[in-house]
């Protein structure tokens, strides 16, 4: 139990005392009471809204109720003071021993500090991310969603959940037929044919050249003049397999590995869409009906067509959605509905990481999951905005080698995996992110990647220098002053950050927290630059040195752990 959980229990006990004496009704004790760090550190260590949350039910003035709660809290041996502020907030200042003990706990638990207890859930949480069409190598348009999804999966695992990482392979549909035709063109090229410019509508990148050469070596000129029906399925299968090998290799450069690769083609072959349709028809959630005409100017050739429609309006969608086309083929939604039904059968909760261009699809998929699971399974869809690439402020030109996009491999090779992963998490995913090749490797405070790494590298350097010193053990942590204990308090927020970020499905909160923690450490370091008495190493005072090194070690441990959840390795030194 971390500091916040412990004092949440203390506040709960204070509320229970008011319930016991009749001040607060028993049914109000479960009100939305929050315990959090105050925005202004000068107001104390913790703040609670308990009085504001309970005042209405208690039919009393919030400040009066806050005063009563504060009096009870002030009697707790680990609370130095409890003061009422504003309309009824209660600010708590904890005894120094609380933070001294937390430093020891961080050092004792090491990389497990902040880790959640294993959850007793019957099925895992499924995190589906990337799921790029298997038509070429990974490009920077895929990168951000890949990192966000992978970091979220790591965060949920660290928080105590059983997590499955999944990639949905869209290997059915028109785009993979185009891929097969593009591979056939490269196959003919490998046999000596001059193909000239790649025809409009085919994939132009030279990443299909090896696929064509492989097919040519295996089949010779057998399919050069053959009808498409003779080679399309074969070339599609081979090309998709080659593209998935390339995608796996690209993702591995980012340290990303999936547990499951689900095939859309296999899903269709299994009859999953028909099963989902039958289940929903049996509950009158699919019916045969006619969609309204498109909004705006109606085309002259538009005709009402009866289609099987899912009653998504029952779940908050704008219109009911067709699961089949007029020719009987499944719509994208029909396939996706079946896929999510299959995922829901083997998962307790679903998380999808999608590009922002899929925003219009979210409501109908959420509706389908709610219908298919009778509201028993949770689906979270996180939309990720694009990344804009710059070099020294100028937009980056697209790569000729790969067609018309910048490959993920090129970017990772140039700036490094850790830089790419960290930068993808420096903003909320729904906000556009600018990635400047010059800025992300710049050694300045404005670069969050450097700033966090620099904090860990500074601590590592000091610990190396201190390795030969003879210091008291255990360190006398009561030698730490209020500013140093404030840094310990910030490090002690890590378990709370884990819980809240996992619950909100927001791994970027870790990057925000690390920026705050690194900033607080650098402030303390700079204090030592201004006055040698505040340096971490004070050779004339081994006891004080031991205490400060214990604090620094605890901060470094939290930085390492948080970076590891993000998929980033902490820097031991910077060059």
SEDRENRO-552307 format. One record per residue (C-alpha): residue number from 0; x, y, z. Coordinates in Angstrom, 2 decimals. Example, Ala and Ser with C-alpha at 12.3 -4.5 7.8 and 13.67 -1.06 7.14 Angstrom:
BEGIN
{0 {12.30 -4.50 7.80}},
{1 {13.67 -1.06 7.14}},
***
This chain:
BEGIN
{0 {0.00 0.00 0.00}},
{1 {1.56 3.30 -1.09}},
{2 {1.32 6.71 0.58}},
{3 {-1.83 7.78 -1.22}},
{4 {-3.66 4.53 -0.54}},
{5 {-2.67 4.69 3.11}},
{6 {-3.98 8.20 3.62}},
{7 {-7.09 7.55 1.56}},
{8 {-7.82 4.95 4.22}},
{9 {-7.07 7.52 6.94}},
{10 {-9.55 9.97 5.40}},
{11 {-12.10 7.15 5.04}},
{12 {-11.72 6.39 8.75}},
{13 {-12.33 10.06 9.59}},
{14 {-15.51 9.99 7.49}},
{15 {-16.60 6.74 9.16}},
{16 {-16.30 8.46 12.53}},
{17 {-18.72 11.15 11.33}},
{18 {-21.10 8.46 10.10}},
{19 {-20.89 6.75 13.48}},
{20 {-21.85 9.91 15.37}},
{21 {-24.68 10.73 12.93}},
{22 {-23.08 13.78 11.34}},
{23 {-22.95 12.17 7.89}},
{24 {-25.60 9.73 6.57}},
{25 {-24.27 6.21 6.04}},
{26 {-25.29 6.16 2.37}},
{27 {-23.16 9.26 1.72}},
{28 {-19.90 7.67 2.85}},
{29 {-19.23 6.42 -0.68}},
{30 {-19.25 9.92 -2.17}},
{31 {-16.58 10.86 -4.71}},
{32 {-13.88 11.75 -2.19}},
{33 {-10.52 12.57 -3.75}},
{34 {-7.09 12.70 -2.16}},
{35 {-4.40 14.25 -4.34}},
{36 {-1.32 16.45 -4.26}},
{37 {-2.28 20.14 -4.06}},
{38 {-1.50 22.19 -7.14}},
{39 {0.57 24.56 -5.02}},
{40 {3.17 22.57 -3.02}},
{41 {3.21 25.33 -0.38}},
{42 {-0.29 24.19 0.63}},
{43 {1.01 20.88 1.96}},
{44 {1.54 17.31 0.83}},
{45 {-2.02 16.11 0.23}},
{46 {-5.43 17.71 -0.24}},
{47 {-8.91 16.22 0.02}},
{48 {-12.38 17.38 -1.01}},
{49 {-14.07 15.14 1.59}},
{50 {-16.06 17.95 3.22}},
{51 {-17.23 19.35 -0.13}},
{52 {-18.31 15.89 -1.26}},
{53 {-20.27 15.18 1.95}},
{54 {-21.67 18.59 2.94}},
{55 {-24.90 18.38 0.96}},
{56 {-25.82 14.97 2.34}},
{57 {-24.85 16.11 5.84}},
{58 {-26.92 19.28 5.38}},
{59 {-24.16 21.44 6.75}},
{60 {-21.74 24.14 5.69}},
{61 {-18.71 22.61 3.87}},
{62 {-16.18 24.64 5.87}},
{63 {-17.79 23.62 9.17}},
{64 {-17.70 19.99 8.12}},
{65 {-14.12 20.40 6.89}},
{66 {-13.13 21.76 10.29}},
{67 {-14.53 18.70 12.03}},
{68 {-12.83 16.31 9.60}},
{69 {-9.55 18.22 9.89}},
{70 {-9.63 17.99 13.68}},
{71 {-9.91 14.21 13.42}},
{72 {-7.16 13.95 10.82}},
{73 {-4.79 16.13 12.82}},
{74 {-4.79 13.52 15.58}},
{75 {-3.20 10.95 13.27}},
{76 {0.45 10.42 14.26}},
{77 {1.75 10.77 10.67}},
{78 {-0.11 14.02 9.94}},
{79 {1.74 17.14 11.06}},
{80 {-1.14 19.48 10.29}},
{81 {-4.61 19.54 8.69}},
{82 {-5.82 22.96 7.56}},
{83 {-9.09 24.04 5.99}},
{84 {-8.75 26.11 2.81}},
{85 {-11.12 27.85 0.42}},
{86 {-14.72 26.63 0.37}},
{87 {-13.87 23.47 2.31}},
{88 {-10.75 21.74 1.04}},
{89 {-8.48 20.17 3.63}},
{90 {-4.72 20.44 3.14}},
{91 {-2.57 17.87 4.90}},
{92 {1.10 18.19 5.77}},
{93 {2.68 14.85 6.62}},
{94 {5.42 14.17 9.11}},
{95 {8.93 13.98 7.57}},
{96 {9.14 10.33 8.59}},
{97 {6.51 9.44 6.00}},
{98 {8.74 10.53 3.12}},
{99 {11.87 9.15 4.75}},
{100 {10.18 5.76 4.99}},
{101 {9.06 6.01 1.36}},
{102 {12.65 6.48 0.20}},
{103 {13.51 3.24 1.96}},
{104 {10.51 1.52 0.37}},
{105 {11.55 2.61 -3.13}},
{106 {15.07 1.32 -2.59}},
{107 {13.85 -1.95 -1.09}},
{108 {11.29 -2.68 -3.81}},
{109 {13.46 -1.50 -6.69}},
{110 {11.87 -2.02 -10.11}},
{111 {8.71 -3.37 -8.43}},
{112 {7.95 -0.09 -6.69}},
{113 {4.57 1.04 -8.01}},
{114 {3.74 -2.32 -9.57}},
{115 {0.10 -3.29 -9.10}},
{116 {-1.06 -6.52 -7.52}},
{117 {-2.13 -9.24 -9.96}},
{118 {-5.78 -8.80 -10.76}},
{119 {-8.10 -11.77 -10.27}},
{120 {-9.77 -11.40 -13.67}},
{121 {-10.99 -14.43 -15.65}},
{122 {-9.81 -13.07 -19.00}},
{123 {-7.08 -10.64 -20.09}},
{124 {-7.27 -7.13 -21.43}},
{125 {-6.80 -7.08 -25.19}},
{126 {-4.84 -4.15 -26.62}},
{127 {-5.00 -4.00 -30.42}},
{128 {-2.64 -1.55 -32.03}},
{129 {-0.80 -0.81 -35.27}},
{130 {-2.94 -3.13 -37.47}},
{131 {-1.57 -1.41 -40.57}},
{132 {-2.58 -2.84 -43.93}},
{133 {0.06 -5.41 -44.99}},
{134 {0.89 -3.51 -48.16}},
{135 {4.34 -2.15 -47.34}},
{136 {6.85 -1.31 -44.62}},
{137 {5.94 0.68 -41.55}},
{138 {6.03 4.44 -42.04}},
{139 {5.94 7.30 -39.57}},
{140 {2.18 7.52 -39.95}},
{141 {2.04 4.19 -38.09}},
{142 {4.73 4.99 -35.52}},
{143 {2.80 6.99 -32.97}},
{144 {-0.07 4.53 -32.65}},
{145 {2.43 1.70 -32.38}},
{146 {4.27 3.35 -29.48}},
{147 {1.11 4.50 -27.70}},
{148 {-0.38 1.00 -27.93}},
{149 {2.78 -0.75 -26.82}},
{150 {3.36 1.63 -23.91}},
{151 {-0.27 1.24 -22.85}},
{152 {0.05 -2.54 -22.90}},
{153 {3.19 -2.29 -20.74}},
{154 {1.47 0.15 -18.39}},
{155 {-1.56 -2.13 -17.94}},
{156 {0.75 -5.06 -17.31}},
{157 {2.73 -3.08 -14.73}},
{158 {-0.54 -2.04 -13.09}},
{159 {-1.34 -5.71 -12.50}},
{160 {-3.46 -6.72 -15.48}},
{161 {-3.02 -9.72 -17.74}},
{162 {-2.50 -8.16 -21.18}},
{163 {-2.59 -9.53 -24.71}},
{164 {-1.03 -7.45 -27.51}},
{165 {-2.83 -8.00 -30.80}},
{166 {-2.35 -7.02 -34.44}},
{167 {-5.30 -7.36 -36.84}},
{168 {-4.02 -8.26 -40.30}},
{169 {-6.31 -6.80 -42.98}},
{170 {-5.45 -9.53 -45.50}},
{171 {-8.84 -9.61 -47.19}},
{172 {-10.22 -6.99 -49.54}},
{173 {-9.21 -4.84 -52.44}},
{174 {-5.94 -3.49 -51.03}},
{175 {-4.29 -6.93 -50.90}},
{176 {-5.41 -7.69 -54.44}},
{177 {-3.67 -4.48 -55.50}},
{178 {-0.62 -5.69 -53.57}},
{179 {-0.69 -8.99 -55.48}},
{180 {-0.90 -7.18 -58.83}},
{181 {1.99 -4.93 -57.77}},
{182 {4.04 -8.03 -56.86}},
{183 {3.18 -9.56 -60.24}},
{184 {4.60 -6.49 -61.95}},
{185 {7.85 -6.86 -59.98}},
{186 {7.84 -10.57 -60.80}},
{187 {7.80 -9.73 -64.50}},
{188 {10.52 -7.16 -63.93}},
{189 {12.68 -9.79 -62.24}},
{190 {12.33 -11.93 -65.36}},
{191 {13.79 -9.16 -67.50}},
{192 {10.72 -7.20 -68.58}},
{193 {11.05 -3.42 -68.65}},
{194 {8.09 -2.20 -66.67}},
{195 {8.72 1.57 -66.86}},
{196 {6.78 3.81 -64.49}},
{197 {4.56 2.01 -62.02}},
{198 {0.95 2.28 -63.29}},
{199 {-1.47 4.44 -61.32}},
{200 {-3.24 2.42 -58.66}},
{201 {-0.39 -0.01 -57.92}},
{202 {2.09 0.24 -55.05}},
{203 {5.24 1.98 -56.33}},
{204 {7.77 1.26 -53.58}},
{205 {10.79 -0.90 -54.33}},
{206 {10.10 -2.98 -51.21}},
{207 {8.23 -5.38 -53.55}},
{208 {11.32 -6.00 -55.70}},
{209 {12.58 -8.86 -53.46}},
{210 {9.11 -10.43 -53.52}},
{211 {9.10 -10.37 -57.32}},
{212 {12.59 -11.87 -57.45}},
{213 {11.62 -14.65 -55.06}},
{214 {8.54 -15.54 -57.10}},
{215 {10.54 -15.45 -60.33}},
{216 {13.18 -17.77 -58.88}},
{217 {10.53 -20.25 -57.75}},
{218 {8.10 -20.23 -60.68}},
{219 {10.13 -18.98 -63.63}},
{220 {7.93 -17.48 -66.39}},
{221 {4.95 -19.68 -65.58}},
{222 {2.68 -16.75 -64.64}},
{223 {3.96 -14.08 -67.04}},
{224 {1.11 -14.33 -69.50}},
{225 {-1.28 -16.32 -67.32}},
{226 {-4.78 -15.15 -66.50}},
{227 {-5.04 -13.31 -63.19}},
{228 {-7.24 -16.02 -61.73}},
{229 {-4.30 -18.43 -61.94}},
{230 {-1.86 -16.39 -59.84}},
{231 {-3.78 -13.75 -57.83}},
{232 {-4.35 -15.86 -54.70}},
{233 {-0.80 -17.22 -54.70}},
{234 {0.83 -13.83 -55.21}},
{235 {-1.44 -12.26 -52.61}},
{236 {-0.52 -14.89 -50.02}},
{237 {3.20 -14.59 -50.70}},
{238 {3.19 -10.80 -50.81}},
{239 {1.18 -10.46 -47.58}},
{240 {3.53 -12.88 -45.81}},
{241 {6.56 -10.91 -47.03}},
{242 {5.01 -7.61 -45.94}},
{243 {4.17 -8.99 -42.51}},
{244 {7.77 -10.18 -42.10}},
{245 {8.89 -6.66 -42.99}},
{246 {6.37 -5.09 -40.60}},
{247 {7.47 -7.36 -37.74}},
{248 {11.08 -6.40 -38.38}},
{249 {10.22 -2.69 -38.46}},
{250 {8.27 -2.97 -35.21}},
{251 {11.14 -4.89 -33.62}},
{252 {13.33 -1.84 -34.22}},
{253 {11.01 -0.05 -31.79}},
{254 {11.05 -2.96 -29.37}},
{255 {7.46 -3.86 -30.24}},
{256 {6.31 -7.49 -30.37}},
{257 {2.70 -8.69 -30.54}},
{258 {1.29 -11.82 -28.93}},
{259 {-1.37 -12.46 -31.57}},
{260 {-1.68 -11.70 -35.27}},
{261 {-5.33 -12.17 -36.23}},
{262 {-6.11 -12.66 -39.91}},
{263 {-9.17 -11.05 -41.48}},
{264 {-9.12 -13.70 -44.21}},
{265 {-9.18 -16.48 -41.61}},
{266 {-11.96 -14.68 -39.76}},
{267 {-14.08 -14.67 -42.92}},
{268 {-13.28 -18.30 -43.68}},
{269 {-14.37 -19.32 -40.19}},
{270 {-17.86 -17.91 -40.72}},
{271 {-17.50 -15.48 -37.80}},
{272 {-19.51 -12.67 -39.49}},
{273 {-22.42 -15.07 -40.11}},
{274 {-22.32 -16.18 -36.47}},
{275 {-22.40 -12.59 -35.23}},
{276 {-25.26 -11.74 -37.59}},
{277 {-27.28 -14.76 -36.46}},
{278 {-26.76 -13.92 -32.80}},
{279 {-27.88 -10.32 -33.24}},
{280 {-30.83 -11.24 -35.49}},
{281 {-32.06 -13.61 -32.81}},
{282 {-32.23 -10.61 -30.48}},
{283 {-33.82 -8.37 -33.12}},
{284 {-30.71 -6.19 -33.23}},
{285 {-30.28 -6.78 -36.96}},
{286 {-33.13 -6.27 -39.39}},
{287 {-33.61 -5.81 -43.13}},
{288 {-34.25 -2.17 -43.90}},
{289 {-33.44 0.79 -46.13}},
{290 {-30.92 3.47 -45.28}},
{291 {-31.95 7.12 -45.62}},
{292 {-30.52 8.97 -48.65}},
{293 {-27.09 10.55 -48.17}},
{294 {-27.03 14.00 -46.63}},
{295 {-26.67 16.94 -48.97}},
{296 {-27.26 16.64 -52.69}},
{297 {-28.63 13.19 -53.54}},
{298 {-26.99 11.55 -56.62}},
{299 {-29.27 10.98 -59.60}},
{300 {-28.53 7.27 -59.58}},
{301 {-29.29 6.77 -55.90}},
{302 {-31.88 4.10 -55.23}},
{303 {-33.16 2.76 -51.92}},
{304 {-31.80 -0.75 -51.36}},
{305 {-32.85 -3.14 -48.63}},
{306 {-29.83 -4.16 -46.54}},
{307 {-29.25 -6.01 -43.25}},
{308 {-28.88 -3.21 -40.69}},
{309 {-27.54 -3.28 -37.14}},
{310 {-29.62 -1.22 -34.70}},
{311 {-26.69 0.94 -33.62}},
{312 {-29.06 3.86 -32.88}},
{313 {-30.15 1.95 -29.79}},
{314 {-26.63 2.54 -28.48}},
{315 {-26.23 6.22 -29.33}},
{316 {-25.19 6.07 -33.00}},
{317 {-26.65 8.49 -35.58}},
{318 {-28.05 5.86 -37.95}},
{319 {-28.35 2.09 -38.11}},
{320 {-25.38 0.55 -39.92}},
{321 {-25.34 -1.99 -42.78}},
{322 {-23.36 -5.16 -42.20}},
{323 {-23.54 -6.27 -45.85}},
{324 {-23.39 -4.50 -49.19}},
{325 {-26.06 -4.77 -51.87}},
{326 {-23.98 -7.52 -53.56}},
{327 {-24.01 -9.58 -50.38}},
{328 {-20.39 -8.96 -49.43}},
{329 {-19.62 -7.93 -45.90}},
{330 {-19.04 -4.26 -45.19}},
{331 {-15.96 -3.17 -43.27}},
{332 {-18.24 -2.74 -40.28}},
{333 {-19.66 -6.24 -40.70}},
{334 {-16.17 -7.72 -40.60}},
{335 {-15.10 -5.50 -37.70}},
{336 {-18.20 -6.42 -35.74}},
{337 {-17.37 -10.11 -36.09}},
{338 {-13.73 -9.52 -35.20}},
{339 {-14.64 -7.65 -32.03}},
{340 {-17.14 -10.37 -31.11}},
{341 {-14.30 -12.89 -31.33}},
{342 {-11.97 -10.69 -29.27}},
{343 {-14.62 -10.11 -26.64}},
{344 {-15.03 -13.87 -26.15}},
{345 {-11.41 -14.17 -25.01}},
{346 {-10.92 -10.84 -23.22}},
{347 {-12.33 -9.04 -20.22}},
{348 {-11.85 -5.62 -21.82}},
{349 {-10.85 -4.30 -25.23}},
{350 {-8.65 -1.37 -26.15}},
{351 {-8.19 -0.22 -29.75}},
{352 {-5.51 2.27 -30.78}},
{353 {-6.68 3.85 -34.05}},
{354 {-5.61 6.71 -36.23}},
{355 {-7.68 9.88 -35.98}},
{356 {-9.04 9.20 -39.48}},
{357 {-11.11 6.38 -37.95}},
{358 {-13.05 8.74 -35.67}},
{359 {-16.28 8.19 -37.60}},
{360 {-16.13 4.45 -36.94}},
{361 {-15.80 4.57 -33.17}},
{362 {-19.47 4.89 -32.23}},
{363 {-20.66 1.96 -34.31}},
{364 {-17.93 -0.38 -33.04}},
{365 {-18.63 0.62 -29.44}},
{366 {-22.31 -0.06 -30.11}},
{367 {-21.53 -3.47 -31.59}},
{368 {-19.39 -4.52 -28.62}},
{369 {-22.04 -3.38 -26.18}},
{370 {-24.69 -5.34 -28.06}},
{371 {-22.62 -8.47 -28.53}},
{372 {-21.56 -8.60 -24.87}},
{373 {-24.83 -7.36 -23.32}},
{374 {-22.86 -4.45 -21.91}},
{375 {-20.55 -6.78 -19.98}},
{376 {-17.32 -5.90 -21.79}},
{377 {-15.65 -2.51 -22.02}},
{378 {-14.24 -1.15 -25.27}},
{379 {-11.95 1.87 -25.19}},
{380 {-10.93 3.41 -28.50}},
{381 {-7.98 5.78 -28.33}},
{382 {-7.53 7.98 -31.39}},
{383 {-4.01 9.04 -32.30}},
{384 {-3.28 12.11 -34.39}},
{385 {-0.64 12.30 -37.10}},
{386 {3.04 13.05 -36.67}},
{387 {4.49 15.87 -38.77}},
{388 {8.18 15.46 -39.60}},
{389 {10.60 18.38 -39.77}},
{390 {14.31 18.85 -40.12}},
{391 {15.54 22.09 -38.51}},
{392 {12.07 23.55 -38.93}},
{393 {11.59 22.51 -42.56}},
{394 {9.10 19.78 -43.56}},
{395 {10.86 16.53 -44.40}},
{396 {10.69 15.38 -48.01}},
{397 {9.31 11.93 -48.57}},
{398 {11.56 8.94 -49.18}},
{399 {12.03 8.00 -52.84}},
{400 {13.33 4.59 -51.84}},
{401 {10.08 3.55 -50.24}},
{402 {7.51 5.13 -52.51}},
{403 {5.81 8.15 -51.07}},
{404 {6.42 7.96 -47.34}},
{405 {9.14 8.15 -44.69}},
{406 {9.85 4.74 -43.22}},
{407 {9.89 4.06 -39.53}},
{408 {13.17 2.18 -39.97}},
{409 {14.87 5.26 -41.43}},
{410 {13.81 7.43 -38.49}},
{411 {14.80 4.88 -35.82}},
{412 {18.16 4.37 -37.50}},
{413 {18.85 8.11 -37.51}},
{414 {17.79 9.17 -34.00}},
{415 {17.47 5.92 -32.05}},
{416 {14.65 3.82 -30.66}},
{417 {14.51 5.48 -27.25}},
{418 {14.19 8.97 -28.69}},
{419 {11.39 7.92 -31.03}},
{420 {9.45 6.10 -28.32}},
{421 {9.78 8.89 -25.77}},
{422 {8.80 11.63 -28.23}},
{423 {5.65 9.77 -29.31}},
{424 {4.42 10.04 -25.70}},
{425 {5.22 13.69 -25.02}},
{426 {1.74 14.88 -25.99}},
{427 {-1.77 13.64 -25.54}},
{428 {-2.44 11.29 -28.49}},
{429 {-5.38 13.34 -29.76}},
{430 {-3.10 16.35 -30.30}},
{431 {-0.93 16.72 -33.41}},
{432 {2.74 16.01 -32.73}},
{433 {5.66 17.68 -34.49}},
{434 {8.86 15.61 -34.71}},
{435 {11.91 17.63 -35.66}},
{436 {15.02 15.53 -36.28}},
{437 {17.23 18.34 -34.95}},
{438 {15.20 19.13 -31.84}},
{439 {14.74 15.55 -30.60}},
{440 {18.51 14.99 -30.27}},
{441 {19.32 18.46 -28.96}},
{442 {20.88 18.53 -25.49}},
{443 {18.75 21.25 -23.94}},
{444 {16.09 21.68 -21.32}},
{445 {13.51 22.17 -24.06}},
{446 {14.04 18.58 -25.20}},
{447 {12.11 16.35 -22.76}},
{448 {13.98 13.22 -23.88}},
{449 {17.35 14.75 -22.98}},
{450 {16.06 16.40 -19.80}},
{451 {14.86 13.12 -18.28}},
{452 {17.89 11.15 -19.42}},
{453 {20.17 13.87 -18.07}},
{454 {18.64 13.56 -14.60}},
{455 {19.32 9.82 -14.52}},
{456 {22.80 10.24 -15.99}},
{457 {23.70 12.87 -13.38}},
{458 {22.64 10.57 -10.56}},
{459 {24.51 7.64 -12.10}},
{460 {27.65 9.76 -12.36}},
{461 {27.47 10.79 -8.69}},
{462 {26.87 7.20 -7.57}},
{463 {29.94 6.07 -9.51}},
{464 {32.03 8.75 -7.82}},
{465 {30.66 7.76 -4.41}},
{466 {31.41 4.06 -4.87}},
{467 {34.76 4.38 -3.05}},
{468 {33.40 6.36 -0.10}},
{469 {32.75 4.85 3.30}},
{470 {29.24 5.91 4.25}},
{471 {26.96 5.00 7.16}},
{472 {24.30 2.34 6.54}},
{473 {21.42 2.71 6.85}},
{474 {21.53 6.30 5.71}},
{475 {20.25 8.79 8.33}},
{476 {17.36 10.12 6.25}},
{477 {16.36 12.54 9.00}},
{478 {19.23 14.71 7.70}},
{479 {17.23 15.58 4.58}},
{480 {15.69 19.06 4.48}},
{481 {12.20 20.05 3.35}},
{482 {13.14 20.60 -0.30}},
{483 {14.81 17.22 -0.48}},
{484 {11.80 15.56 1.14}},
{485 {9.56 17.33 -1.38}},
{486 {11.51 15.54 -4.13}},
{487 {10.96 12.27 -2.26}},
{488 {7.25 13.07 -2.16}},
{489 {7.22 13.56 -5.93}},
{490 {8.99 10.22 -6.44}},
{491 {6.39 8.64 -4.14}},
{492 {3.65 9.71 -6.56}},
{493 {4.76 7.06 -9.05}},
{494 {2.36 4.30 -7.82}},
{495 {-0.54 6.75 -8.05}},
{496 {0.50 7.77 -11.56}},
{497 {0.50 4.11 -12.56}},
{498 {-3.00 3.50 -11.21}},
{499 {-4.50 6.62 -12.73}},
{500 {-2.77 6.34 -16.10}},
{501 {-3.79 2.68 -16.39}},
{502 {-7.41 3.41 -15.45}},
{503 {-7.58 6.24 -18.00}},
{504 {-5.65 4.22 -20.62}},
{505 {-3.24 7.16 -20.99}},
{506 {0.45 6.19 -21.06}},
{507 {1.49 9.74 -21.95}},
{508 {0.90 10.63 -18.29}},
{509 {4.15 8.82 -17.53}},
{510 {6.12 11.17 -19.79}},
{511 {4.45 14.18 -18.15}},
{512 {5.29 12.83 -14.68}},
{513 {8.90 12.12 -15.63}},
{514 {9.32 15.68 -16.88}},
{515 {8.14 16.97 -13.47}},
{516 {10.34 14.55 -11.54}},
{517 {13.43 15.33 -13.63}},
{518 {12.76 19.05 -13.33}},
{519 {12.53 18.83 -9.54}},
{520 {15.79 16.89 -9.37}},
{521 {17.61 19.37 -11.64}},
{522 {16.39 22.21 -9.41}},
{523 {17.91 20.45 -6.41}},
{524 {21.11 19.83 -8.34}},
{525 {21.37 23.48 -9.34}},
{526 {20.99 24.45 -5.70}},
{527 {24.19 22.53 -5.09}},
{528 {25.88 24.37 -7.93}},
{529 {24.99 27.66 -6.26}},
{530 {26.04 26.53 -2.78}},
{531 {28.46 23.58 -2.29}},
{532 {26.80 22.79 1.04}},
{533 {23.79 21.48 -0.90}},
{534 {25.69 19.15 -3.21}},
{535 {24.94 15.44 -3.14}},
{536 {28.52 14.64 -2.16}},
{537 {29.71 16.49 0.94}},
{538 {32.96 14.75 1.81}},
{539 {33.19 16.41 5.21}},
{540 {29.77 14.99 6.19}},
{541 {29.43 11.28 5.30}},
{542 {26.05 10.98 7.02}},
{543 {24.51 13.80 5.01}},
{544 {26.09 12.40 1.85}},
{545 {24.57 8.98 2.55}},
{546 {21.13 10.50 3.04}},
{547 {21.29 12.52 -0.16}},
{548 {22.62 9.59 -2.17}},
{549 {19.76 7.42 -0.87}},
{550 {17.29 10.06 -2.09}},
{551 {19.05 10.34 -5.45}},
{552 {19.10 6.56 -5.82}},
{553 {15.37 6.41 -5.14}},
{554 {14.69 9.09 -7.77}},
{555 {16.89 7.26 -10.28}},
{556 {15.03 4.03 -9.58}},
{557 {11.66 5.63 -10.28}},
{558 {12.99 7.20 -13.47}},
{559 {14.34 3.83 -14.65}},
{560 {11.10 2.05 -13.86}},
{561 {8.90 4.66 -15.52}},
{562 {11.10 4.75 -18.61}},
{563 {10.99 0.95 -18.79}},
{564 {7.19 1.05 -18.84}},
{565 {7.48 3.48 -21.75}},
{566 {9.85 1.03 -23.45}},
{567 {12.85 3.34 -23.03}},
{568 {16.22 2.50 -21.49}},
{569 {17.58 4.96 -18.93}},
{570 {20.88 6.62 -19.84}},
{571 {23.84 5.94 -17.56}},
{572 {25.84 8.72 -19.17}},
{573 {25.45 11.27 -21.95}},
{574 {27.97 12.20 -24.59}},
***
